[in-house]
Amino acid sequence: MYKTGLIIGRFQPFHNGHLYLFKEAFKIVNTAIIGIGSVNVHNEDNPFSQQQVEKMLQAVLEHTGCNDHLIQTLGIPDFHDDEKWLDHIITNARPFDVVISHNDWVIGIFEKANMPVIAIPFYKRELYEGVKIRELMKQGDDWIKRVPDYVAEIITESVDGVGH
């Protein structure tokens, strides 16, 4: 068991694959820092603002009973430079013992820096992949079953709503 884990994702939107990642992470860490990536980018791949993602994350943590385990939410901008990206995290994140991810790029950066990493496998990737869910949202297809109910409510009630 680790004291504090760093979980990084874009969460565009937060979906059931992310929920699986969180549940697995909280089996091996007492507390977590959640890094929200690409907060300085607003495009088709990143339609939700940092504030919208934070609202989704807060709902997830409340509904899973993990609210007390979050010690920090950290916005992580894109730098297009791995060293600057890592430096931003090290400089701005509270201390952490392990990085938990299923993203090969994230894993590679932290392993190169000799930091402990636990790779969590993707969960039903064919269903729970952000790009597929965003495409379903744009097309008006059935995306709601791919995200937790309480996240779907946040998305459909948001000012921007579906189809950013």
DSSP file (Angstrom, degrees, kcal/mol; ACC not computed):
  #  RESIDUE AA STRUCTURE BP1 BP2  ACC     N-H-->O    O-->H-N    N-H-->O    O-->H-N    TCO  KAPPA ALPHA  PHI   PSI    X-CA   Y-CA   Z-CA
    1    1 A M              0   0    0      0, 0.0     2,-0.3     0, 0.0    28,-0.2   0.000 360.0 360.0 360.0 134.4    0.0    0.0    0.0
    2    2 A Y  E     -a   29   0A   0     26,-3.3    28,-1.6     1,-0.1    29,-0.2  -0.736 360.0-137.2-102.3 153.4    1.3    3.5   -0.9
    3    3 A K  E    S+     0   0A   0     -2,-0.3    28,-2.5     1,-0.3    27,-0.6   0.978  85.5  11.9 -72.3 -57.2    0.5    6.6    0.9
    4    4 A T  E     -a   31   0A   0     26,-0.2    93,-3.0    25,-0.1    94,-1.3  -0.981  65.3-167.9-132.6 128.7   -0.2    9.0   -2.0
    5    5 A G  E     -ab  32  98A   0     26,-2.3    28,-2.7    -2,-0.4     2,-0.6  -0.860  16.0-138.7-112.4 148.8   -0.7    8.2   -5.7
    6    6 A L  E     -ab  33  99A   0     92,-2.6    94,-2.9    -2,-0.3     2,-0.5  -0.932  18.3-171.3-105.0 121.9   -0.8   10.5   -8.7
    7    7 A I  E     -ab  34 100A   0     26,-2.8    28,-3.1    -2,-0.6     2,-0.4  -0.967   6.0-168.4-114.6 122.4   -3.5    9.7  -11.2
    8    8 A I  E     +a   35   0A   0     92,-0.7     2,-0.3    -2,-0.5    28,-0.2  -0.929  21.5 132.7-117.1 134.6   -3.3   11.7  -14.5
    9    9 A G  E     -a   36   0A   0     26,-2.4    28,-2.4    -2,-0.4    -2,-0.0  -0.975  53.5-128.3-163.2 167.6   -5.9   11.9  -17.2
   10   10 A R        -     0   0    0     -2,-0.3     4,-0.1    26,-0.2    -1,-0.1   0.767  32.8-157.2 -91.5 -30.1   -7.8   14.3  -19.4
   11   11 A F    >   -     0   0    0      2,-0.2     3,-0.7     1,-0.2    45,-0.1   0.933  14.5-176.4  55.3  53.4  -11.2   12.9  -18.4
   12   12 A Q  T 3  S-     0   0    0      1,-0.6   122,-0.2    33,-0.1    -1,-0.2  -0.694  87.5  -8.7-115.7  74.4  -12.9   14.2  -21.6
   13   13 A P  T 3  S-     0   0    0      0, 0.0    -1,-0.6     0, 0.0     2,-0.4   0.666  93.8-116.9 -91.0 176.1  -15.4   13.1  -20.4
   14   14 A F    <   +     0   0    0     -3,-0.7     2,-0.2    -4,-0.1   137,-0.0  -0.603  48.8 177.8 -67.3 125.2  -14.9   11.0  -17.2
   15   15 A H    >>  -     0   0    0     -2,-0.4     4,-2.0   132,-0.2     3,-0.6  -0.666  45.8 -85.7-127.6-178.8  -16.2    7.6  -18.2
   16   16 A N  H 3> S+     0   0    0    130,-2.5     4,-1.9     1,-0.3   131,-0.1   0.748 123.4  59.5 -65.2 -24.7  -16.6    4.1  -16.8
   17   17 A G  H 3> S+     0   0    0    129,-0.3     4,-1.9     2,-0.2    -1,-0.3   0.892 106.8  47.3 -66.8 -39.6  -13.0    3.2  -17.8
   18   18 A H  H <> S+     0   0    0     -3,-0.6     4,-2.8     2,-0.2    -2,-0.2   0.890 107.9  56.3 -65.6 -39.2  -11.8    6.0  -15.6
   19   19 A L  H  X S+     0   0    0     -4,-2.0     4,-2.6     1,-0.2    -2,-0.2   0.914 106.9  49.3 -59.1 -42.7  -14.1    4.8  -12.8
   20   20 A Y  H  X S+     0   0    0     -4,-1.9     4,-2.5     2,-0.2     5,-0.2   0.924 109.8  51.7 -60.3 -45.3  -12.4    1.4  -13.0
   21   21 A L  H  X S+     0   0    0     -4,-1.9     4,-2.6     1,-0.2    -2,-0.2   0.921 110.9  47.9 -57.4 -46.0   -9.0    3.1  -12.9
   22   22 A F  H  X S+     0   0    0     -4,-2.8     4,-2.7     2,-0.2    -2,-0.2   0.928 111.0  50.1 -62.5 -46.1  -10.0    5.0   -9.8
   23   23 A K  H  < S+     0   0    0     -4,-2.6     4,-0.3     1,-0.2    -1,-0.2   0.908 113.8  45.3 -61.3 -41.6  -11.4    2.0   -8.0
   24   24 A E  H >< S+     0   0    0     -4,-2.5     3,-1.1     1,-0.2     4,-0.5   0.901 112.1  52.5 -67.1 -40.6   -8.2    0.0   -8.7
   25   25 A A  H >X S+     0   0    0     -4,-2.6     3,-1.8     1,-0.3     4,-1.2   0.910 104.2  55.2 -62.1 -43.0   -6.0    3.0   -7.6
   26   26 A F  T 3< S+     0   0    0     -4,-2.7    -1,-0.3     1,-0.3    -2,-0.2   0.537  97.6  65.1 -74.4  -3.2   -7.8    3.3   -4.3
   27   27 A K  T <4 S+     0   0    0     -3,-1.1    -1,-0.3    -4,-0.3    -2,-0.2   0.663 114.2  30.7 -81.2 -18.8   -7.0   -0.3   -3.6
   28   28 A I  T <4 S+     0   0    0     -3,-1.8   -26,-3.3    -4,-0.5     2,-0.3   0.467 117.0  53.4-122.0  -4.5   -3.3    0.5   -3.5
   29   29 A V  E  <  -a    2   0A   0     -4,-1.2   -26,-0.2   -28,-0.2   -25,-0.1  -0.972  56.7-152.9-130.7 149.7   -3.1    4.2   -2.3
   30   30 A N  E    S+     0   0A   0    -28,-1.6     2,-0.3   -27,-0.6   -26,-0.2   0.858  86.0  14.6 -82.6 -39.6   -4.5    5.9    0.8
   31   31 A T  E    S-a    4   0A   0    -28,-2.5   -26,-2.3   -29,-0.2     2,-0.4  -0.900  71.8-151.4-134.1 162.4   -4.8    9.3   -0.8
   32   32 A A  E     -ac   5  70A   0     37,-3.0    39,-2.8    -2,-0.3    40,-1.0  -0.979  14.6-152.5-140.0 149.5   -4.6   10.7   -4.3
   33   33 A I  E     -ac   6  72A   0    -28,-2.7   -26,-2.8    -2,-0.4     2,-0.6  -0.977  23.1-151.1-109.3 130.0   -3.6   13.7   -6.4
   34   34 A I  E     -ac   7  73A   0     38,-2.5    40,-2.8    -2,-0.5     2,-0.5  -0.921   5.8-158.9-108.3 117.9   -5.6   13.9   -9.6
   35   35 A G  E     -ac   8  74A   0    -28,-3.1   -26,-2.4    -2,-0.6     2,-0.7  -0.836   3.9-153.7 -95.3 125.3   -3.8   15.6  -12.5
   36   36 A I  E     -ac   9  75A   0     38,-3.0    40,-3.3    -2,-0.5     3,-0.5  -0.881  19.8-148.6-100.7 111.6   -6.1   16.9  -15.2
   37   37 A G  E     + c   0  76A   0    -28,-2.4    41,-0.1    -2,-0.7    38,-0.0  -0.337  66.7  20.7 -81.7 160.0   -4.1   17.0  -18.4
   38   38 A S    >   +     0   0    0     38,-1.0     3,-1.7     1,-0.1    -1,-0.2   0.798  66.6 154.7  59.1  35.9   -4.4   19.4  -21.4
   39   39 A V  T 3   +     0   0    0     37,-1.2    11,-0.3    -3,-0.5    -1,-0.1   0.684  69.7  55.9 -68.6 -15.9   -6.1   22.1  -19.3
   40   40 A N  T 3  S+     0   0    0     36,-0.2     2,-0.5     9,-0.1    -1,-0.3   0.317  94.8  82.4 -95.8   8.3   -4.9   24.8  -21.7
   41   41 A V    <   -     0   0    0     -3,-1.7     2,-0.5     2,-0.0    -1,-0.0  -0.955  50.2-179.9-118.9 127.3   -6.4   23.2  -24.8
   42   42 A H        +     0   0    0     -2,-0.5     2,-0.2     5,-0.0     7,-0.1  -0.908  38.0 107.9-126.6 103.1  -10.0   23.6  -25.8
   43   43 A N  B >  S-E   46   0B   0      3,-0.5     3,-0.7    -2,-0.5     5,-0.0  -0.790  85.1 -62.5-153.1-166.8  -10.8   21.6  -29.0
   44   44 A E  T 3  S+     0   0    0      1,-0.3   120,-0.1    -2,-0.2    90,-0.0   0.839 134.2  46.6 -60.7 -33.4  -12.6   18.5  -30.2
   45   45 A D  T 3  S+     0   0    0      1,-0.2    -1,-0.3     2,-0.1     3,-0.1   0.688 123.7  33.9 -80.8 -18.4  -10.4   16.3  -28.1
   46   46 A N  B <   +E   43   0B   0     -3,-0.7    -3,-0.5     1,-0.1    -1,-0.2  -0.535  68.5 149.9-134.6  65.5  -10.7   18.5  -25.1
   47   47 A P        +     0   0    0      0, 0.0     2,-0.4     0, 0.0    -1,-0.1   0.721  54.7  75.5 -75.8 -19.6  -14.3   19.9  -25.1
   48   48 A F  S    S-     0   0    0     -3,-0.1    -5,-0.1     1,-0.1     2,-0.0  -0.756  78.7-127.4 -99.6 139.1  -14.7   20.2  -21.4
   49   49 A S     >  -     0   0    0     -2,-0.4     4,-2.5     1,-0.1     5,-0.2  -0.239  29.7-104.6 -73.1 166.5  -13.0   23.0  -19.3
   50   50 A Q  H  > S+     0   0    0    -11,-0.3     4,-2.7     1,-0.2     5,-0.2   0.899 123.8  53.4 -57.6 -40.5  -10.9   22.2  -16.3
   51   51 A Q  H  > S+     0   0    0      2,-0.2     4,-2.0     1,-0.2    -1,-0.2   0.896 108.5  48.6 -64.2 -40.3  -13.8   23.4  -14.1
   52   52 A Q  H  > S+     0   0    0      2,-0.2     4,-2.0     1,-0.2    -1,-0.2   0.911 112.6  48.1 -66.0 -41.7  -16.2   21.0  -15.8
   53   53 A V  H  X S+     0   0    0     -4,-2.5     4,-2.8     1,-0.2    -2,-0.2   0.918 110.0  52.4 -64.4 -42.6  -13.8   18.1  -15.4
   54   54 A E  H  X S+     0   0    0     -4,-2.7     4,-2.6     1,-0.2    -1,-0.2   0.882 107.8  52.2 -60.8 -37.5  -13.3   19.0  -11.7
   55   55 A K  H  X S+     0   0    0     -4,-2.0     4,-2.0     2,-0.2    -1,-0.2   0.908 110.4  48.0 -64.8 -41.5  -17.1   19.0  -11.3
   56   56 A M  H  X S+     0   0    0     -4,-2.0     4,-2.3     2,-0.2    -2,-0.2   0.937 112.7  48.8 -61.9 -46.8  -17.3   15.5  -12.8
   57   57 A L  H  X S+     0   0    0     -4,-2.8     4,-2.7     1,-0.2     5,-0.2   0.896 108.9  52.7 -61.8 -41.6  -14.4   14.3  -10.6
   58   58 A Q  H  X S+     0   0    0     -4,-2.6     4,-2.3     1,-0.2    -1,-0.2   0.912 109.7  48.9 -61.5 -42.4  -16.0   15.7   -7.5
   59   59 A A  H  X S+     0   0    0     -4,-2.0     4,-2.6     2,-0.2    -1,-0.2   0.910 111.4  50.2 -62.9 -42.3  -19.3   13.9   -8.3
   60   60 A V  H  X S+     0   0    0     -4,-2.3     4,-1.8     1,-0.2     6,-0.3   0.941 111.4  47.5 -61.1 -48.2  -17.3   10.6   -8.8
   61   61 A L  H  X>S+     0   0    0     -4,-2.7     5,-1.9     1,-0.2     6,-1.1   0.878 113.6  48.1 -64.5 -37.8  -15.5   10.9   -5.6
   62   62 A E  H ><5S+     0   0    0     -4,-2.3     3,-0.8    -5,-0.2    -1,-0.2   0.933 113.7  46.3 -66.7 -45.5  -18.7   11.7   -3.6
   63   63 A H  H 3<5S+     0   0    0     -4,-2.6    -2,-0.2     1,-0.2    -1,-0.2   0.742 115.5  45.9 -71.8 -23.2  -20.6    8.8   -5.2
   64   64 A T  H 3<5S-     0   0    0     -4,-1.8    -1,-0.2    -5,-0.2    -2,-0.2   0.464 109.9-119.2 -96.9  -2.1  -17.8    6.3   -4.6
   65   65 A G  T <<5S+     0   0    0     -3,-0.8     3,-0.2    -4,-0.5    -3,-0.2   0.710  84.4 114.3  73.3  19.7  -17.1    7.4   -1.1
   66   66 A C    >>< +     0   0    0     -5,-1.9     3,-1.8    -6,-0.3     4,-0.5   0.271  32.3 110.4-104.4  10.2  -13.6    8.4   -1.9
   67   67 A N  G >4 S+     0   0    0     -6,-1.1     3,-1.0     1,-0.3    -1,-0.2   0.854  76.6  53.4 -55.5 -39.1  -14.0   12.2   -1.3
   68   68 A D  G 34 S+     0   0    0     -3,-0.2    -1,-0.3     1,-0.2    -2,-0.1   0.624 100.3  63.9 -72.9 -11.7  -11.8   12.1    1.8
   69   69 A H  G <4 S+     0   0    0     -3,-1.8   -37,-3.0    -8,-0.1     2,-0.5   0.611  80.2  92.9 -88.6 -12.7   -9.0   10.4   -0.2
   70   70 A L  E <<  +c   32   0A   0     -3,-1.0   -37,-0.2    -4,-0.5     3,-0.1  -0.708  41.2 168.3 -84.3 124.5   -8.4   13.3   -2.6
   71   71 A I  E     +     0   0A   0    -39,-2.8     2,-0.3    -2,-0.5   -38,-0.2   0.597  64.8   5.7-108.7 -15.2   -5.7   15.7   -1.4
   72   72 A Q  E     -c   33   0A   0    -40,-1.0   -38,-2.5    22,-0.0     2,-0.5  -0.942  48.4-152.9-165.8 142.4   -5.2   17.8   -4.5
   73   73 A T  E     -c   34   0A   0     -2,-0.3     2,-0.5   -40,-0.2   -38,-0.2  -0.991  25.7-166.4-113.7 128.8   -6.5   18.4   -8.0
   74   74 A L  E     -c   35   0A   0    -40,-2.8   -38,-3.0    -2,-0.5     2,-0.4  -0.961  15.7-141.7-124.4 120.9   -3.8   19.7  -10.3
   75   75 A G  E     -c   36   0A   0     -2,-0.5   -38,-0.2   -40,-0.2   -40,-0.1  -0.652  18.9-163.9 -75.4 131.4   -4.4   21.3  -13.7
   76   76 A I  E     -c   37   0A   0    -40,-3.3   -37,-1.2    -2,-0.4   -38,-1.0  -0.929   4.6-153.9-122.4 107.1   -1.6   20.2  -16.1
   77   77 A P        -     0   0    0      0, 0.0     2,-0.4     0, 0.0    11,-0.1  -0.329  26.7-102.6 -73.0 160.2   -1.2   22.2  -19.3
   78   78 A D        +     0   0    0      1,-0.1   -41,-0.0   -41,-0.1     0, 0.0  -0.699  39.1 171.8 -78.8 133.0    0.3   20.8  -22.5
   79   79 A F        -     0   0    0     -2,-0.4    -1,-0.1     2,-0.1     3,-0.1   0.545  36.9-135.0-113.5 -16.9    3.9   21.9  -23.0
   80   80 A H  S    S+     0   0    0      1,-0.1     2,-0.3     2,-0.1    -2,-0.1   0.818  83.7  92.6  57.2  31.6    4.9   19.8  -26.0
   81   81 A D     >  -     0   0    0      1,-0.1     4,-2.5     2,-0.0     5,-0.2  -0.842  68.3-152.7-154.4 110.1    8.1   19.1  -24.0
   82   82 A D  H  > S+     0   0    0     -2,-0.3     4,-2.6     1,-0.2     5,-0.2   0.860  95.5  51.1 -57.6 -40.3    8.2   16.1  -21.7
   83   83 A E  H  > S+     0   0    0      2,-0.2     4,-2.6     1,-0.2    -1,-0.2   0.910 112.0  46.0 -66.7 -42.0   10.7   17.6  -19.3
   84   84 A K  H  > S+     0   0    0      2,-0.2     4,-2.4     1,-0.2    -2,-0.2   0.896 112.8  51.8 -65.7 -39.3    8.7   20.8  -18.9
   85   85 A W  H  X S+     0   0    0     -4,-2.5     4,-1.7     2,-0.2    -2,-0.2   0.943 113.1  43.7 -61.2 -49.3    5.6   18.8  -18.4
   86   86 A L  H  X S+     0   0    0     -4,-2.6     4,-2.8     1,-0.2     5,-0.2   0.907 112.1  53.4 -63.2 -42.9    7.2   16.6  -15.7
   87   87 A D  H  X S+     0   0    0     -4,-2.6     4,-2.6     1,-0.2     5,-0.2   0.888 105.5  54.3 -60.9 -39.8    8.8   19.7  -14.0
   88   88 A H  H  X S+     0   0    0     -4,-2.4     4,-2.0     2,-0.2    -1,-0.2   0.919 111.7  45.0 -59.0 -43.6    5.4   21.4  -13.8
   89   89 A I  H  X S+     0   0    0     -4,-1.7     4,-2.7     2,-0.2    -2,-0.2   0.949 114.1  47.2 -66.9 -49.2    4.0   18.3  -12.0
   90   90 A I  H  < S+     0   0    0     -4,-2.8    -2,-0.2     1,-0.2    -1,-0.2   0.891 116.1  46.1 -60.0 -40.3    6.9   17.9   -9.6
   91   91 A T  H  < S+     0   0    0     -4,-2.6    -1,-0.2    -5,-0.2    -2,-0.2   0.852 123.8  30.6 -71.4 -35.9    6.9   21.6   -8.8
   92   92 A N  H  < S+     0   0    0     -4,-2.0     2,-0.2    -5,-0.2    -2,-0.2   0.640  99.8  85.7-105.2 -17.0    3.1   22.0   -8.3
   93   93 A A  S  < S-     0   0    0     -4,-2.7     3,-0.1    -5,-0.2   -87,-0.0  -0.580  79.1-114.5 -85.9 148.4    1.9   18.6   -7.0
   94   94 A R        -     0   0    0     -2,-0.2    -1,-0.1     1,-0.2    -2,-0.1  -0.349  59.2 -68.4 -66.4 162.5    2.0   17.7   -3.3
   95   95 A P        -     0   0    0      0, 0.0     2,-0.3     0, 0.0    -1,-0.2  -0.247  59.9-175.6 -58.2 140.0    4.4   14.8   -2.6
   96   96 A F        -     0   0    0     -3,-0.1   -91,-0.2     1,-0.1     3,-0.1  -0.965  26.0-153.5-137.6 154.8    3.4   11.5   -4.0
   97   97 A D  S    S+     0   0    0    -93,-3.0     2,-0.3    -2,-0.3   -92,-0.2   0.687  77.0  14.5 -98.6 -24.2    4.9    7.9   -3.7
   98   98 A V  E     -b    5   0A   0    -94,-1.3   -92,-2.6    17,-0.1     2,-0.5  -0.994  61.8-131.8-154.2 150.1    3.6    6.4   -7.0
   99   99 A V  E     -bd   6 117A   0     17,-2.2    19,-3.0    -2,-0.3     2,-0.5  -0.921  20.5-161.3-105.4 133.2    2.1    7.2  -10.3
  100  100 A I  E     +bd   7 118A   0    -94,-2.9   -92,-0.7    -2,-0.5     2,-0.3  -0.970  29.8 135.4-117.8 123.9   -0.9    5.2  -11.4
  101  101 A S  E     - d   0 119A   0     17,-2.0    19,-2.5    -2,-0.5   -92,-0.1  -0.975  49.5-154.1-157.1 164.5   -1.8    5.2  -15.1
  102  102 A H  S    S+     0   0    0     -2,-0.3     2,-0.6    17,-0.2    20,-0.2   0.146  70.5 104.8-125.2  13.2   -2.8    3.3  -18.1
  103  103 A N     >  -     0   0    0    -95,-0.1     4,-2.8     1,-0.1     5,-0.2  -0.854  61.1-152.2 -99.8 119.4   -1.3    5.7  -20.5
  104  104 A D  H  > S+     0   0    0     -2,-0.6     4,-2.6     1,-0.2     5,-0.2   0.857  95.6  52.5 -58.7 -38.1    2.0    4.5  -22.1
  105  105 A W  H  > S+     0   0    0      2,-0.2     4,-2.0     1,-0.2    -1,-0.2   0.942 112.1  44.6 -64.7 -47.6    3.3    8.1  -22.6
  106  106 A V  H  > S+     0   0    0      1,-0.2     4,-2.1     2,-0.2     5,-0.2   0.934 114.1  50.3 -61.1 -47.0    2.7    9.1  -19.0
  107  107 A I  H  X S+     0   0    0     -4,-2.8     4,-2.6     1,-0.2     5,-0.2   0.919 109.6  51.5 -57.6 -45.3    4.2    5.8  -17.8
  108  108 A G  H  X S+     0   0    0     -4,-2.6     4,-2.3    -5,-0.2    -1,-0.2   0.890 107.9  51.1 -61.1 -42.1    7.3    6.3  -19.9
  109  109 A I  H  X S+     0   0    0     -4,-2.0     4,-1.2     1,-0.2    -1,-0.2   0.931 114.7  42.0 -62.9 -46.1    7.9    9.8  -18.7
  110  110 A F  H  <>S+     0   0    0     -4,-2.1     5,-2.6     2,-0.2    -2,-0.2   0.868 113.6  51.7 -73.4 -35.2    7.8    8.8  -15.0
  111  111 A E  H ><5S+     0   0    0     -4,-2.6     3,-1.9    -5,-0.2    -1,-0.2   0.904 107.0  54.1 -64.9 -39.4    9.8    5.6  -15.5
  112  112 A K  H 3<5S+     0   0    0     -4,-2.3    -1,-0.2     1,-0.3    -2,-0.2   0.828 106.9  51.9 -61.8 -31.1   12.5    7.6  -17.3
  113  113 A A  T 3<5S-     0   0    0     -4,-1.2    -1,-0.3    -5,-0.2    -2,-0.2   0.292 119.1-115.5 -87.2   9.9   12.6    9.9  -14.2
  114  114 A N  T < 5 +     0   0    0     -3,-1.9    -3,-0.2     1,-0.2    -2,-0.1   0.858  66.6 145.1  58.7  39.0   13.0    6.7  -12.1
  115  115 A M      < -     0   0    0     -5,-2.6    -1,-0.2    -6,-0.1     2,-0.1  -0.844  57.9 -99.2-105.3 145.2    9.7    7.2  -10.3
  116  116 A P        -     0   0    0      0, 0.0   -17,-2.2     0, 0.0     2,-0.4  -0.395  44.9-175.2 -65.1 135.2    7.6    4.3   -9.2
  117  117 A V  E     -d   99   0A   0    -19,-0.2     2,-0.5    -2,-0.1   -17,-0.2  -0.994  17.9-161.6-133.6 136.7    4.7    3.6  -11.6
  118  118 A I  E     -d  100   0A   0    -19,-3.0   -17,-2.0    -2,-0.4     2,-0.6  -0.983  15.9-148.9-116.6 121.1    1.9    1.1  -11.5
  119  119 A A  E     -d  101   0A   0     -2,-0.5   -17,-0.2   -19,-0.2   -19,-0.1  -0.793   7.4-161.2 -91.5 121.4    0.2    0.4  -14.8
  120  120 A I        -     0   0    0    -19,-2.5     3,-0.1    -2,-0.6   -99,-0.1  -0.899  24.7-119.8 -99.6 125.6   -3.5   -0.4  -14.6
  121  121 A P        -     0   0    0      0, 0.0   -19,-0.0     0, 0.0    -1,-0.0  -0.255  33.9 -94.8 -63.7 152.2   -4.8   -2.1  -17.7
  122  122 A F        -     0   0    0    -20,-0.2     2,-0.6     1,-0.1     3,-0.1  -0.330  35.7-132.3 -61.3 149.0   -7.5   -0.5  -19.7
  123  123 A Y  S    S-     0   0    0      1,-0.2     5,-0.3     5,-0.2     4,-0.1  -0.939  75.2 -28.2-109.9 116.2  -11.0   -1.7  -18.9
  124  124 A K  S >> S-     0   0    0     -2,-0.6     4,-2.6     1,-0.1     3,-2.2   0.906  74.0-177.1  44.9  54.9  -13.3   -2.6  -21.8
  125  125 A R  T 34 S+     0   0    0      1,-0.3    -1,-0.1     2,-0.2    -2,-0.1   0.788  73.8  65.8 -54.0 -33.3  -11.4   -0.2  -24.1
  126  126 A E  T 34 S+     0   0    0      1,-0.2    -1,-0.3     2,-0.1     3,-0.2   0.766 116.7  27.3 -64.1 -23.6  -13.7   -0.9  -27.0
  127  127 A L  T <4 S+     0   0    0     -3,-2.2     2,-0.9     1,-0.2    -2,-0.2   0.788 121.6  51.0-100.3 -40.4  -16.6    0.7  -25.0
  128  128 A Y     <  +     0   0    0     -4,-2.6     2,-0.4    -5,-0.3    -5,-0.2  -0.642  69.8 125.0-110.9  75.2  -14.8    3.1  -22.7
  129  129 A E    >>  -     0   0    0     -2,-0.9     4,-2.3    -3,-0.2     3,-0.6  -0.998  56.5-136.1-131.1 128.0  -12.5    5.3  -24.8
  130  130 A G  H 3> S+     0   0    0     -2,-0.4     4,-2.9     1,-0.2     5,-0.2   0.863 102.8  53.3 -52.1 -45.1  -12.9    9.1  -24.7
  131  131 A V  H 3> S+     0   0    0      1,-0.2     4,-1.8     2,-0.2    -1,-0.2   0.888 111.2  46.9 -61.9 -38.8  -12.6    9.6  -28.4
  132  132 A K  H <> S+     0   0    0     -3,-0.6     4,-2.3     2,-0.2    -1,-0.2   0.907 113.1  48.6 -67.9 -41.6  -15.4    7.1  -29.1
  133  133 A I  H  X S+     0   0    0     -4,-2.3     4,-2.2     2,-0.2    -2,-0.2   0.911 110.7  50.0 -66.7 -42.2  -17.6    8.6  -26.4
  134  134 A R  H  X S+     0   0    0     -4,-2.9     4,-2.3    -5,-0.2    -1,-0.2   0.890 110.1  51.6 -62.6 -38.3  -17.1   12.2  -27.7
  135  135 A E  H  X S+     0   0    0     -4,-1.8     4,-2.1    -5,-0.2     6,-0.2   0.917 109.0  49.9 -64.5 -43.2  -17.9   11.0  -31.2
  136  136 A L  H  X>S+     0   0    0     -4,-2.3     5,-2.4     1,-0.2     4,-0.8   0.890 110.0  51.9 -61.0 -39.1  -21.2    9.4  -30.0
  137  137 A M  H ><5S+     0   0    0     -4,-2.2     3,-0.7     1,-0.2    -2,-0.2   0.926 109.6  48.5 -63.2 -45.1  -22.0   12.7  -28.2
  138  138 A K  H 3<5S+     0   0    0     -4,-2.3    -1,-0.2     1,-0.2    -2,-0.2   0.880 113.8  46.8 -62.5 -37.8  -21.4   14.7  -31.4
  139  139 A Q  H 3<5S-     0   0    0     -4,-2.1    -1,-0.2    -5,-0.2    -2,-0.2   0.569 111.8-119.4 -81.8  -8.8  -23.6   12.3  -33.4
  140  140 A G  T <<5 +     0   0    0     -4,-0.8    -3,-0.2    -3,-0.7    -4,-0.1   0.693  66.0 143.5  76.6  18.5  -26.3   12.3  -30.8
  141  141 A D      < -     0   0    0     -5,-2.4     2,-1.3    -6,-0.2     3,-0.2  -0.228  65.8 -69.2 -84.6 178.7  -25.9    8.6  -30.3
  142  142 A D  S    S+     0   0    0      1,-0.2    -1,-0.1    -3,-0.1    -5,-0.1  -0.545  70.2 140.0 -77.5  93.3  -26.2    6.7  -27.0
  143  143 A W    >   +     0   0    0     -2,-1.3     3,-2.1    -7,-0.1     4,-0.3   0.597  48.8  87.1-101.7 -19.0  -23.2    7.7  -25.0
  144  144 A I  G >  S+     0   0    0      1,-0.3     3,-1.4    -3,-0.2     8,-0.2   0.804  81.6  58.5 -60.1 -34.6  -24.9    8.0  -21.6
  145  145 A K  G 3  S+     0   0    0      1,-0.2    -1,-0.3     7,-0.0    -2,-0.1   0.619  98.5  62.7 -70.7 -10.2  -24.4    4.3  -20.7
  146  146 A R  G <  S+     0   0    0     -3,-2.1  -130,-2.5     2,-0.1  -129,-0.3   0.476 102.5  52.3 -94.8  -3.1  -20.6    4.7  -21.0
  147  147 A V  S <  S-     0   0    0     -3,-1.4  -132,-0.2    -4,-0.3     5,-0.1  -0.921 100.9 -87.8-126.4 154.8  -20.3    7.3  -18.2
  148  148 A P    >>  -     0   0    0      0, 0.0     4,-2.2     0, 0.0     3,-0.9  -0.324  42.2-115.6 -58.1 146.3  -21.5    7.1  -14.6
  149  149 A D  H 3> S+     0   0    0      1,-0.3     4,-2.1     2,-0.2     5,-0.1   0.880 115.3  52.2 -51.7 -45.0  -25.1    8.4  -14.3
  150  150 A Y  H 3> S+     0   0    0      1,-0.2     4,-1.3     2,-0.2    -1,-0.3   0.779 109.1  50.2 -68.6 -26.6  -24.1   11.3  -12.1
  151  151 A V  H <> S+     0   0    0     -3,-0.9     4,-2.5     2,-0.2    -1,-0.2   0.883 107.2  54.4 -74.6 -40.3  -21.5   12.4  -14.7
  152  152 A A  H  X S+     0   0    0     -4,-2.2     4,-2.8     1,-0.2     5,-0.2   0.896 106.6  52.7 -58.5 -40.1  -24.1   12.2  -17.5
  153  153 A E  H  X S+     0   0    0     -4,-2.1     4,-1.9     2,-0.2    -1,-0.2   0.920 109.0  48.9 -61.9 -44.0  -26.3   14.5  -15.5
  154  154 A I  H  X S+     0   0    0     -4,-1.3     4,-0.9     2,-0.2    -2,-0.2   0.921 113.5  46.9 -62.0 -44.1  -23.5   17.0  -15.1
  155  155 A I  H >< S+     0   0    0     -4,-2.5     3,-0.6     1,-0.2    -2,-0.2   0.940 114.6  44.8 -65.3 -47.5  -22.8   16.9  -18.8
  156  156 A T  H 3< S+     0   0    0     -4,-2.8    -1,-0.2     1,-0.2    -2,-0.2   0.774 116.2  47.5 -71.2 -24.5  -26.4   17.2  -20.0
  157  157 A E  H 3< S+     0   0    0     -4,-1.9    -1,-0.2    -5,-0.2    -2,-0.2   0.578  89.5 108.4 -89.5 -10.3  -27.1   20.0  -17.5
  158  158 A S  S << S-     0   0    0     -4,-0.9     4,-0.1    -3,-0.6    -3,-0.0  -0.233  80.6-117.2 -67.9 157.7  -24.0   22.0  -18.4
  159  159 A V  S    S+     0   0    0      1,-0.2    -1,-0.1     2,-0.1    -4,-0.0   0.912 118.4  39.8 -59.6 -44.3  -24.2   25.2  -20.3
  160  160 A D  S    S+     0   0    0      1,-0.1    -1,-0.2     4,-0.0    -5,-0.1   0.844  94.2 172.2 -74.9 -34.1  -22.3   23.8  -23.2
  161  161 A G        -     0   0    0     -6,-0.2     3,-0.4    -7,-0.2     2,-0.2  -0.112  43.4 -13.7  60.8-156.4  -24.0   20.4  -22.9
  162  162 A V  S    S+     0   0    0      1,-0.2   -24,-0.1    -6,-0.2   -28,-0.0  -0.489 120.8  35.5 -80.6 146.9  -23.6   17.7  -25.4
  163  163 A G              0   0    0     -2,-0.2    -1,-0.2   -29,-0.1   -25,-0.0   0.871 360.0 360.0  81.7  39.3  -22.0   18.3  -28.8
  164  164 A H              0   0    0     -3,-0.4    -1,-0.1  -120,-0.1    -2,-0.1   0.529 360.0 360.0 -48.5 360.0  -19.4   20.9  -27.8
